[in-house]
Structure formats: C-alpha cells, structure tokens
Amino acid sequence: MAAPQDRPKFGPLLALGVFFLLFITLPSGWKVFTQSSFDEFQAPFWEITSRITDLTDYWGHQADSKKTLISKNRDLSRIRADWKVQESLLEKWESERVKLNGLRAHLEALEDKIGLDSEKPYQPILARVTHRNLSAWWQELFLRKGTNHGILPGLGVIYADGILGRIHQSSSNSSKVELATNPNFRIVAHFQGDDRPVTFQGTGMLVGGQPMGLVLDVPHDIKITERKNLFLVTSSLGGTFPSGLPIGKVKSLEESGDGLFKTGKVILPPGLAKVSEVTILRSDINLHGINK
C-alpha cells in the first residue's frame, strides 16, 4: 500500500480533465439535458434568494418610511411653531402699522385744521432783479418773471445768504418781492439747535444799508453770551420756507413788555440789499394757504 506521500499530486486535476473531456465528447442533447437539469436544480435556490432579497428590501423601506415620517413630523412641528411666532409678529406689526396710519391721518387733519403745512417739495425758479425800492417806507425788489412763469403771491424768495422775502404781487412777466426787512414781513422761525417756534419780523435798514429784523416770543431759558451768538433759521411751521434756512444773527436778548418772553434784534446778511439774482420756491401744495 502506497504511503500518503506517494499519492500523485495532480490527481484532482487529472480527474477534472477527464470529466471535461467526457463532457465535450457527449452528444449535444445530453449537454442540453444536463444544463437544463442543473438549472432546474438551482432555480429553487435562486427563487428563495430573490424572495429573501425582496423581503429584506420591503422591511428596510418600511423602517426607512417610519423614520422619514417621524423626521417629517418633527420638522412640520417646528415649522408650525415658527409660523405661530411669525404670525404673532405679523399681527403685532399690523397693529402698529394701523396705529401709525391713524396717527398720520390725525396729524394731517390737525395740520389742515390749523393751517400748517408739513414739509413739502419745492421747485426752484431763478429770476433776475430789475429794480430796488429801499426807502424808509418801502422795502421791495422787482423781478423779471411773473405769473407766466408760475410765480404767484405768497411764494418764498431766497438768495445765496438765506431768505430774501416773499412774493407780494405778480403780473404776467414781473413780480414784486416784499423783503424780509419790511415791517409787514412776519414768519415763524426757531433758533439753530432749538426746535421751539419764535417769531421773526422785519424792522427796516440802518443808516449805511444794514438789514435788520426783530425776534419775538423767545423762551426765557434761551440765553446769549458775549462769546456765543445765536443764529435764527426758518421753520417749516410757517409754510413759506423749508426748515433750516438762515435768517440772521442775534447778539442779545431782553425782556419783552409783557414779561412772558424775550425779544432781540436780528442782524441780517448785508447782501440782502445788493442781490441781483434770486430763487423763488414754488410749491403746488396749498399755495393759497400761504400768508400773503
């Protein structure tokens, strides 16, 4: 009996080769039968494997769907909570908006009732000076433009250094300006840096041509020192000019006759009497409500 180490090393390969040669030499009918039988033998295993795979996929999708539904439901809950917060904020904003609209309407009604004009856009119209009448009685300038250019009585007139006056009369191609120095000229004003209204009135010109005015109704707590002069500017409350245009400088204040307020002299820019070109501030809003 041959020892185990004496057995041929290529026995299995030799047997496989013999089987392969026999399979090749078999008739084709046997080959088909053998292949078919082998396939039929494997088919149940393939079916079971396929069903197991389908079942695994099914339960896997079921588990994924539940996880997905839970996640979606969680996201939906967060979205609903956020929406409630946003809805609450929108309701609050809408309430505030309604209040603001109500206040705006109330303010506009008050402005109409007491004849005040809010800030409004102005259209500038340039005009040349044709004549000056600067006497003790008259403080007037005449311009080259009139109603044909949209210039009507009541419009404010300014120049490079501040306010000049107000249109007093107008014809087709000319108009007359009542200067800020005219005693009949009065507007609402305020001190620069202080919004409380005061009254400015023209007082004529000093010898030498220095334009002058007077500030009235000044509150008692407004004080002037030697080192600190106060500047008077226009207020939108008057309706003739926009707010903040220069009027003049106030060097001192004194008690008024009634003791309730202070008064002071206003020194206007000297260029007021020498101006040759002016700007008329035209506004189409409530033109006829401006004092003439």
C-alpha positions in Angstrom: 0.0 0.0 0.0 1.5 3.3 -1.1 2.2 5.8 1.6 0.2 9.0 1.6 3.2 11.0 0.4 3.5 8.7 -2.6 0.0 9.6 -3.9 0.0 11.6 -7.1 -0.1 15.4 -6.5 -2.2 16.1 -9.7 -4.9 13.5 -9.0 -7.8 16.1 -8.7 -6.7 18.0 -11.7 -6.5 14.8 -13.7 -10.0 13.7 -12.7 -11.4 17.2 -13.6 -9.7 17.0 -17.0 -11.1 13.5 -17.7 -14.6 14.8 -16.8 -14.2 17.8 -19.1 -13.1 15.6 -22.0 -16.1 13.3 -21.4 -18.5 16.3 -21.3 -17.1 17.6 -24.6 -17.5 14.2 -26.2 -21.1 13.8 -25.1 -23.8 14.5 -27.6 -25.4 18.0 -27.6 -28.7 16.6 -26.5 -27.1 15.2 -23.3 -25.4 18.6 -22.8 -28.7 20.5 -23.0 -30.4 18.0 -20.7 -27.6 18.2 -18.2 -27.6 22.1 -18.3 -31.4 22.1 -18.0 -31.3 19.7 -15.1 -28.7 21.7 -13.4 -30.6 25.0 -13.9 -33.8 23.3 -12.6 -31.8 22.1 -9.6 -30.6 25.7 -8.9 -33.8 27.5 -9.6 -35.5 27.0 -6.2 -32.4 28.4 -4.5 -32.4 31.4 -6.8 -36.1 32.0 -6.1 -35.6 31.7 -2.4 -32.7 34.1 -2.6 -34.7 36.6 -4.6 -37.6 36.4 -2.2 -35.3 37.0 0.7 -33.8 40.0 -1.0 -37.3 41.4 -1.8 -38.4 40.8 1.8 -35.3 42.4 3.1 -35.8 45.5 0.9 -39.5 45.7 1.8 -38.9 45.7 5.6 -35.9 48.0 5.1 -38.2 50.5 3.2 -40.8 50.1 5.9 -38.3 51.0 8.5 -37.0 53.9 6.4 -40.5 55.2 5.8 -41.3 55.3 9.5 -38.1 57.1 10.2 -38.8 59.5 7.4 -42.3 60.1 8.7 -41.1 60.8 12.2 -38.5 63.2 10.9 -41.0 65.0 8.6 -43.5 65.2 11.5 -40.7 66.7 13.7 -39.8 69.2 11.0 -43.5 70.0 10.5 -43.9 70.7 14.2 -41.0 73.1 14.1 -42.4 74.8 11.1 -45.8 75.2 12.7 -44.2 76.6 15.9 -42.1 79.1 13.8 -45.2 80.0 11.8 -47.1 80.8 15.0 -44.3 83.1 16.1 -44.2 84.8 12.7 -48.0 85.1 12.7 -47.9 86.7 16.1 -45.2 89.2 15.0 -47.1 90.0 11.8 -50.2 90.7 13.9 -48.2 93.0 16.1 -46.6 94.8 13.2 -50.0 95.2 11.5 -51.4 96.6 14.7 -48.5 99.1 14.9 -49.0 100.0 11.2 -52.6 100.7 11.8 -51.7 102.9 14.8 -49.1 104.8 12.7 -51.6 105.3 9.9 -54.1 106.6 12.3 -51.6 109.0 13.9 -50.6 110.2 10.4 -54.2 110.8 9.4 -54.8 112.6 12.7 -51.7 114.8 12.2 -52.8 115.7 8.7 -56.2 116.6 9.9 -54.7 118.8 12.6 -52.5 120.5 10.0 -55.4 121.2 7.8 -57.5 122.5 10.7 -54.9 125.0 12.0 -53.5 125.8 8.6 -50.0 124.4 9.0 -48.1 122.9 6.1 -45.8 119.8 6.6 -42.5 119.5 4.8 -43.2 119.6 1.1 -41.1 119.6 -2.1 -40.2 122.9 -3.6 -39.5 123.7 -7.3 -36.8 126.4 -7.6 -37.4 129.2 -10.1 -34.5 131.6 -10.9 -35.2 135.2 -11.6 -33.2 138.5 -12.1 -33.8 141.6 -10.1 -34.9 144.6 -12.3 -35.4 147.3 -9.7 -34.9 148.1 -5.9 -37.0 150.3 -3.7 -35.2 150.5 -0.4 -36.5 153.6 1.3 -37.7 154.3 4.8 -41.2 153.4 3.8 -40.7 150.6 1.2 -38.5 147.5 1.3 -39.1 146.0 -2.1 -37.5 144.3 -5.1 -38.9 143.8 -8.6 -38.2 140.6 -10.6 -38.2 139.8 -14.3 -40.7 136.9 -14.0 -44.4 136.7 -13.2 -47.5 134.5 -13.5 -46.5 133.3 -16.9 -43.6 131.5 -15.2 -45.7 130.1 -12.3 -44.9 132.9 -9.8 -47.8 133.8 -7.5 -48.2 135.9 -4.4 -47.1 134.2 -1.2 -44.1 132.2 -2.6 -40.9 132.4 -0.6 -37.8 134.0 -2.1 -34.2 133.1 -1.1 -30.7 134.1 -2.2 -27.2 132.9 -1.6 -27.1 134.0 2.1 -30.5 132.8 3.2 -34.1 134.2 3.0 -34.8 137.3 1.0 -38.6 137.8 1.3 -41.9 136.8 -0.1 -43.7 137.5 -3.4 -46.2 140.3 -2.7 -47.6 141.0 -6.2 -47.2 139.4 -9.6 -48.3 140.2 -13.1 -47.7 138.4 -16.4 -43.9 138.9 -16.7 -42.9 140.7 -13.5 -43.4 140.4 -9.7 -42.7 142.3 -6.6 -40.9 140.9 -3.5 -41.6 142.1 0.0 -38.2 141.9 1.6 -37.6 140.3 5.0 -36.7 143.7 6.3 -40.2 145.0 5.6 -42.2 145.6 8.9 -45.1 143.7 7.3 -43.0 140.6 6.9 -43.5 138.0 9.7 -42.7 134.3 9.7 -42.4 131.5 12.2 -38.7 130.7 12.9 -36.5 129.0 15.5 -33.0 129.2 16.9 -30.5 126.8 15.4 -30.4 123.7 17.6 -33.7 124.5 19.3 -37.0 123.5 17.7 -39.3 125.8 19.7 -41.0 128.3 17.5 -40.4 132.0 17.7 -41.5 134.9 15.5 -39.3 136.9 13.1 -40.4 140.4 11.9 -38.6 142.8 9.6 -37.6 146.3 11.0 -36.0 148.0 8.0 -32.4 149.1 7.4 -30.0 151.1 9.4 -28.1 154.0 8.1 -25.5 152.6 5.8 -27.8 149.8 4.5 -27.5 147.2 7.2 -30.7 145.0 7.0 -32.3 144.4 10.4 -35.2 142.4 12.0 -36.7 141.5 15.3 -37.2 138.1 17.0 -40.2 137.8 19.3 -41.7 135.2 21.7 -38.3 133.8 22.8 -38.5 131.4 25.8 -36.8 132.6 29.0 -34.3 129.8 29.2 -32.6 130.8 25.9 -29.5 132.8 26.8 -26.9 134.6 24.8 -23.3 135.4 26.0 -20.6 137.6 24.6 -18.8 134.6 23.2 -21.9 132.8 21.9 -24.3 134.4 19.4 -27.5 132.6 18.3 -28.5 132.1 14.7 -32.1 132.3 13.6 -33.3 129.9 10.9 -36.7 129.3 9.2 -39.3 126.8 10.5 -41.5 124.6 8.3 -44.4 125.6 10.5 -44.7 128.9 8.6 -45.4 127.1 5.3 -43.5 129.7 3.2 -40.0 128.2 3.6 -38.5 124.8 4.3 -36.9 124.4 7.7 -33.3 125.4 8.4 -32.7 128.3 6.0 -30.6 131.1 7.5 -32.3 134.4 8.6 -29.8 136.3 10.7 -27.7 136.5 13.9 -29.0 137.5 17.3 -26.3 139.1 19.6 -28.5 139.9 22.6 -31.9 139.3 24.2 -34.0 141.4 26.6 -37.3 141.1 28.4 -40.4 141.9 26.4 -43.0 144.3 27.5 -45.3 141.6 28.9 -42.6 139.9 30.8 -43.5 136.5 29.4 -40.9 136.2 26.7 -37.7 137.8 25.4 -37.1 139.8 22.3 -33.9 140.6 20.4 -32.5 142.4 17.4 -31.7 140.2 14.3 -28.8 141.3 12.1 -29.5 140.1 8.6 -26.7 139.5 6.0 -25.7 142.7 4.2 -26.0 141.1 0.8 -29.8 141.2 1.1 -29.8 144.8 -0.2 -27.4 144.2 -3.1 -28.7 140.9 -4.5 -29.1 140.7 -8.3 -30.4 137.2 -8.8 -32.9 135.3 -6.6 -34.6 131.9 -6.3 -38.3 131.6 -5.9 -39.5 128.5 -4.1 -42.7 127.3 -5.8 -44.8 124.6 -4.2 -48.1 123.3 -5.8 -49.4 122.1 -2.4 -51.7 124.6 -0.7 -50.3 127.7 -2.4 -53.3 129.7 -1.5 -52.9 128.8 2.2 -49.7 130.8 2.5 -50.0 134.2 4.1 -49.8 137.0 1.6 
